[in-house]
Amino acid sequence: MRFKNKKMTDSKVVIIGGGIGGAAAAVALKAKGIRADVYEQAPVLKEVGAGIGVRPPTVNFFKKWGIYEDIEKVSARSEHMEIIAGDDQVLVKEAWPVLTENKSDAYARLIHRADLLDTLIAHIPEDQLHLNHRLTEVIDHGVYAEVKFANGKTIEADLVIAADGIRSPIRNQVLNRHEPVYSGYLAHRALISTRAALGMASQDNVLRIYVDGDNSVYFMPLEGRDQVSVDVTVPGKFARRPEVTKKELMESITGFGPNIQKVVENMDMKQVVTRPLCDLEHVEEWSTKCVTLIGDAAHAMLHNQGQGANMAIQDSGELAETIAESVTIEEALQKYEEKRKPITRLYQDLSRLFPTDKAETAFPEKAHF
Ligand SMILES: Cc1cc2nc3c(=O)[nH]c(=O)nc-3n(C[C@H](O)[C@H](O)[C@H](O)COP(=O)(O)OP(=O)(O)OC[C@H]3O[C@@H](n4cnc5c(N)ncnc54)[C@H](O)[C@@H]3O)c2cc1C
């Protein structure tokens, strides 16, 4: 056993992927006194322009890691969300569920994905971030792994954390192969000014989802930026990078009220990012003795419950805690899987439910806690 007598805090941990999951894992491990190096294929770390609702259990981890005050500065407190039919018939107005022991946690924080990622990265020492490192191969030697990059570098690690997204090359090489599953829906996303939202969203920190059947348009205010994150989710043909014209987009939202149509009509198509909505079937195996999956690599889910980033961050928090509490990495990975599989599977399943004009709750998860 190559690393048998090593203390957990002396273990060499590498994280592949510098998205929200990978960055959160580095911060979570740092809070436990464990150094982890992050390797990212891109030349810069950045996120697409969209809002995220940071949920109470995620907020609790930020507090434990000592970064909550910095998150607070770039996010806004939200008390509830709404599902609305037409332009103005409120079907559901519901407080963000608590689902933690601390009742004062009944809120979410609305944040731009880039601001969240930047805040996490600001808490990772610079010498632990390695850009332009595209992993090409992982060789699992049982108690350690070798990682090879396209730039010719090879490293060894006691633990490799795969935060490499829905198409995870690590999962596909050393665990089991999974391809993304297309939902049949495209999401068209843009950031617009509050004024351009024409009153469909205001700076009151309420996430509003307008529905027509199971098509939806959501407006998430981003207070500090005086912007609104808009997401139009409608059926469409699969492509990795779909190209959609304004005419096609307008034809897909004819069932919505005139204000929504006007907002979308005014959107600059150069600023609209269209993506096919994909998730994964449940991934049975998450870990070997020295490699484990977090975030979308383990359990990519559709955006309907707004839980993908939340789950990636909570995976990171639980993984860091189990590593710090365990005697061996194998034991830590087993405990981590036991904690995280049930909840992430629940959200994967619930996230396949699209918000509809028959919705009775915005949070079907409440029935399961
Ligand atoms: C527009 C939008 C809105 C969303 N809204 C919400 C929301 O409201 N709430 C919520 O909780 N979630 C939301 N999500 C989902 C959430 O953002 C994702 O679930 C989350 O970002 C997953 O993080 P990750 O780090 O696991 O994966 P990713 O963000 O996919 O990061 C993977 C990283 O790995 C890198 N990588 C991949 N392959 C390699 C390789 N071979 N070598 C090196 N690096 C590699 C990639 O470049 C990337 O940086 C939203 C997603 C989108 C797109």
The ligand as an ORCA input file, in Angstrom:
! r2SCAN-3c Opt
* xyz 0 1
  C     -27.890     28.399    -17.447
  C     -27.871     27.475    -16.288
  C     -28.653     27.739    -15.182
  C     -28.571     26.922    -14.049
  N     -29.310     27.209    -12.967
  C     -29.126     26.514    -11.821
  C     -29.785     26.877    -10.619
  O     -30.606     27.801    -10.551
  N     -29.489     26.185     -9.486
  C     -28.594     25.159     -9.504
  O     -28.330     24.600     -8.430
  N     -28.007     24.754    -10.638
  C     -28.238     25.406    -11.800
  N     -27.620     25.012    -12.955
  C     -26.818     23.776    -12.971
  C     -25.425     23.993    -12.464
  O     -24.869     25.165    -12.972
  C     -24.565     22.782    -12.769
  O     -25.190     21.632    -12.245
  C     -23.207     22.942    -12.117
  O     -22.558     24.062    -12.649
  C     -22.344     21.699    -12.314
  O     -21.055     21.980    -11.905
  P     -19.871     20.959    -12.155
  O     -18.666     21.652    -11.632
  O     -20.237     19.623    -11.656
  O     -19.770     20.800    -13.737
  P     -19.379     21.878    -14.890
  O     -19.882     23.229    -14.525
  O     -19.825     21.272    -16.151
  O     -17.799     21.933    -14.812
  C     -17.001     20.921    -15.362
  C     -15.616     21.506    -15.616
  O     -14.745     20.457    -15.986
  C     -13.945     20.883    -17.045
  N     -13.482     19.697    -17.794
  C     -14.244     18.830    -18.509
  N     -13.474     17.907    -19.082
  C     -12.194     18.178    -18.708
  C     -10.941     17.580    -18.989
  N     -10.841     16.512    -19.811
  N      -9.825     18.093    -18.427
  C      -9.899     19.190    -17.601
  N     -11.068     19.823    -17.321
  C     -12.196     19.312    -17.872
  C     -14.864     21.775    -17.860
  O     -14.143     22.651    -18.725
  C     -15.612     22.517    -16.764
  O     -14.960     23.688    -16.366
  C     -27.723     25.790    -14.083
  C     -26.981     25.499    -15.234
  C     -27.050     26.321    -16.329
  C     -26.228     26.014    -17.561
*
